[in-house]
Amino acid sequence: MNNAIQIIYTNVRLLLSHTPNQEASNLLENLSVESNGFRVILYRAYQKNSQSQKLKEEFNRCLGQLCAIANELWLAKPANTAVKNAQSTIQQLLDHLMANYTSLLRHSQALPLYRLQQLKAKLDADLKPLQVQLNDKQISEAFVYQLFKALRDLFKENRYPCCCYGQETYLSIFIKQLQLLAADQRKKDWERRLKQLLIKYNLNHMGIYKFLAQEAKTQLAKIKDPVQVHHLLHELKVWLTQLQLIPNLNYQTENDSLKNLLLNEISLYTEHFMEKMRLGQTANTNKISCNSSVHELSLFFHYLYEDGLYNYKTKKEAATAICQHVQSKEAKDISPHSLTKFDKLQLNHAATKLYQRNRRIQERLVADFDL
């Protein structure tokens, strides 16, 4: 097989070096003969032992060389008929190999440029109607945009690693499933269904992972009750765990599965949440809301502490405990320093208001208890 590839390469190099028409005709004939000869040699070797590891290695080495030849012809942008015919011969040979010897083909094998261009054109044509259909299902535009971006990222210029045979296979399978979802006329939560599809078919693009992870964080941040937060985290984990992945299918082989990435994200978020609970940092969701300024609360705290109401060793410890459970009309989070600071000039206005409040309380006590 190696000899046939070398002869094919030599004929192509001669064609690209502006060979006269008569010689070009002979070279094209040689190219066709060697291409057919390569098919015969490979077929016999495959029939003899299709499971041979040596055959698989040699096949992929030859395939890589043929891809390099096809790329050279593609980049040459041939103007004469002979070179165009050579390009067609090599492309037909590659298409034959990729269609009939999938068991030998390494999934990491980079696609030749002509095949990459064909795949991109097909994807663009498929995505146009899909965008309309998915938007009609009330799936968020941001989600659809991120999905299409992930699919088109396979064709980014100078992408590393470049788009390979495994990703070509992935697109052919995934797009069909996406089309089935888009064409389904039933009333469902289609955004949730689309998420399930991405996870089951392992579209483990990092942009998709970050989008879904951020969406979950935003949803959790809106919930004020710690019990509900914990319940939602549990629901998300159960939902992800129950989703079954399609075996041996992934968008990127070098990344972990989208399911595992999201499960790890949920685990880290849960761990962080439980740590906050342990430290009492989530207590601000249930803080006592006071219709007083920080300065008024500071004075109130100062005089009650001086009167021995708070059973703490230091004033700072007492202030820290109160700040975890009380918020003013100005600030949800009060610093212990704000309560312990006693600046008479700053507190003068607050002192007047607190004095008036205490006078009103004192009058009510006298009236209620005949003091």
N, C-alpha and C positions, 0 to 999 in steps of 0.2 A: 504493500500500500504506500509506503514511504517513497518508493521509486516513482510511482504514478504521480504523487503530489509534486515531487521535484520537477518532473517533466511538464506538468501543468503550469507550475510557477515559471519555468524557463520560457514556455510559449507565450505566456501573458507578458513577461518582461520584454520580449522581442516585439510583441504587438504594440506595446506602449512606447516603443522607441522609433515611432514613425516608419514602420516597415512598408515597403512598396506593396501595391495591391496584390500582385501575383504571389509574393511570399506570404502575405497576410492570409490569403485563401488557404494555403498549405498549412499555416500555423493553426488556423481555425479548425481545419480538418483533424489535425493532430490533437488539438484540445478536446474535440468531441470524442475522438477515439479513446484517449486516455481517461476521460470522464466516465465513459461507458465501461472501460476496463476496470476502473476503480470500483464501480458499482458491483461488477461481477465478482471481483476478488473479495470484497467485503461480504457479499451475500453468501459465498461459499464458506468463508471463515465463520460467519454467524450461524449458518446451518450446522456446521461441524460442532461448535461449542459456544452457544449464545451466553453462557454464564462465565466465560473466561475473563478473569481480571486483567490478564495481559492484553486481550482483545479490546477490552473497554478502555484501557490506558492508551493504546495505539490509536483507537478510533477517535478519542478526544484530542489527541495530539494532532492527528491529520485534520480534524474538524477545525481546530484553532488556526492551522496554517491556511486552510481554505477560506476561513473568515477574513484573515489578513489579506489574502489575494483579492477577495470580493471588495474589501474596504479600499484597497489601492485602486481598483477599477472604478469604484463609486466616487472617490475623491478626485480622480482624473477628469471627471465630467466629459466623457468621450464625445468628440465631434464627428468622428468617422464611423462608418457602418461596421467595420471589422471589430473595433474595440467594443462597440455596443453589443455585437453578437457574442463576443467573448464574455462580456458581463452577464448576458442572458444565460449562457452555458453554465457558468459558475453558480449563478443564483439557482438555477434549476437543480443542479447537483446538491447544493446545500439544502434546498427545500425538501428534496427527496430523502436526504439523510436524517433531517430533523423530524420528518413525518413517519419514517419507517423504522427507525432505530432508537426509539425513546428509552428503551431499557438500557442502552449503552451510554446515552447522552448525559453528561454531567450537568446538573441543574445550575451550577455556577458559571457555565460557559457563556461568555459575553455574546450578545447578538450582533451579527454583522450590521453595518450601517443601513443597508437597503431594507433589511427586515425591521430594523428599529423605526425607520421612516414610515413603513407600511403600518406598523403597530400603532404609532402615534396618530396617523390619519384615521385609522379605524376607531381609536378611542375618542378622538375629537367628534367624530360623526355620531358615536353612541351617546356621548354626554349631552349633546344639544337637546334631544327630546327628554332625556332623563331629568335635566334641570327643571323643566316646566312641570313634569309629572310629580317630582318630589316637592316642589313649592306648592302645588295644588293639594298635597297631603298635609299642608300646614307644618311641615318640617322647617325649622328655623333656617333662614338664609345663611347665617354664620356657620351652621353645621354643614349644610350642603357645600358651601364655599370651601370649608376645610377638607371635606371628603374629596372634592374634585381636585383640589390643590395636591393632596397626597397622591392621587393617581397620576397627575401630570408631572409630579416631581421625578418620576422615573425617567423622564426625557430631558431633564435639565442639562444644559451644556456643561461639559467637564465634570459630570456627576461621578463620584467614586463611592462604592464600586459601580461600574456602569450597568445598565439594564441587561439582564441575563435571561437565558432560556427559562429558568424557573419562574421568573416574574412574568414572562410572556404567557406561560401556562396559567399562572395565578390570575392574570387579567381575564383570560378567556373563561375561566370558571366564575370569578367574582362578578364580572359584568352581567353575566346571564342571571345570576341570583338577584342582582340589583334591579335588572329589568323586570323580573317576575314580581318583586316587591312593589315597584313603581306602577305596574299594570294592575295590581290587585285593587278591586273596587270595594272591598269590604270596609266597614267602619272600625278602625283600630287606632290604637295609640301608635302612629307610624314612626314617630321620632324614637320611641322606645324600641320598636321593631327594627329600625335601622341600626340602632346601637347593638342590638343582639346579633344582627347580621355581621357587623364589623368585627365583633368579638369572636363569633363562631368561625368566621372565615379568616380570622387572624390578620386584619389589616393593621399590623403593628408599626405603622408610621409614627414617628415621635410627635408630629404635629397633632395627629388624631388623639394620641394618648394624653398630651398636655391639655387639649381642648376638653376632653371628657373628664379629666381629673379636676380641672378648674371649674367646670360646670357643677360637679359634685360639691366642691368646697364652697361655691357661692350658695348653693341650695342649703348646705349645712349652716352657713353663717347667718342665714335669715331666721333660723330657729333660735328662740331665746331660752326655751325650757331644756335644761341639760338631759332630762329623761327622754325627751323626744329626739334630741340629737343622738343619744346612744341607741335608741330604737331604730332610727334611720340608718346609722352606720351598720347595725346588725342586718337590716333588710338588704342593703347594698351588697354586703359580703355574701349573704345567702344567695341572692340573685346571680352574682358573678360565679359563685362556686357551682351552681346548678347548670350553667351554660356549658354544653359539650362542644369542644373544638373539632373541626373537620381534620382528621389526621393527615400529617405530611403536607400541610398547606400553609404557606406564610408569605406575607408581602416582602419581608426582609429576613433572611435566614440568620443574620448576625445579631438580631435583636431578640430579646425575650418575647414571649407571646403577649398580645395586648391584654388578655385576661390576667396573666400573672403580674404585668406592670400595674394594672388597676387594683388588683388585690393587695399588692405591696403598698400602694398609695393609701388604700383604705386602712390597712394595718398600721401604717405610720401615723395617719391622722387619728386613729383610735387610741394609739399609744400616747400621742401628744395630748389628746383630749382628757384621757384618764389621769395623766400627770397634772394637768391644770386643775382637774377636780380635786386631786389629792392635795394640791397646794392651796386650794381655796380660791383660785383665780377666776373661777366661773361664778363666784358668788355675786358678781356685779350684775348678773341677769335678774337677781331677786333683791336688789338693794332697796332700802327704804328711801323713797323720794321725798325730800324736804322742800317746802316752799320758803326757803331761807337762803341767804347768800353764804358763801364760804366764811366770810368774816363773822357773820352772826353765829354760825356753827362753831367757829373757833372760840368765840367768847363763851358760848354756852358750855363747850367742852372744858374750857379753862376753869370756870368757877365750880362746875360739878366735880372736876378732878380734885380741885383744892378742898372741896367739901368732903372728900373721901368716898364718893359714890362708886368709882371704878376700882376694882380689886386687881390692880396690876402693879408690878414692882416699880416701873418707871412710867413717866408721862408719855414717852415715845411708844412704848408697848401698847398702852391704852389707845393712843391715837391711831396706830396701825390697825388694831382690831376694829375700831369704829369706821375707818376709811374703807374697809372691805365690805361693809354692809350699809353704808349711808352715802347718798348723793345729794348735792345741792341743786337749786334751780339753775345754777350757772354751769356746773360741771358734773359729769357722770362719775369721773374718777378724781377723788380728792387725795392729795398727798399728805402724809403724816406731818410733814413740815408746815403745811398750811394751817394745821390745827394747833401745833405747839408754838408757832411764832406769835409773840405778844408785842405788837407794835402799836402803841397807844394812838399815834397820829393816824395810822391807817385804819384803826379800828374805831375811831371816834364816832362816825356815822352809824356803824353797826351797833355800838354801845347804846346810842339813843334809841334805836329800834328795839333792841333787846330789853331795855329798861321799860319801854312802853308796853311791850308784850307781857313782861312779868307783872306790871301794874294791873293789866287786864285780867291776868290769871289770878292775881291776889284778890281782886275785887270779886271774882266769881267764887273763890274759896270762902270768903267772908259771907257772901250771900247764901251759898249752899250749905254751909256748916255752922252758921251763926257764930263765927269766931270773933 
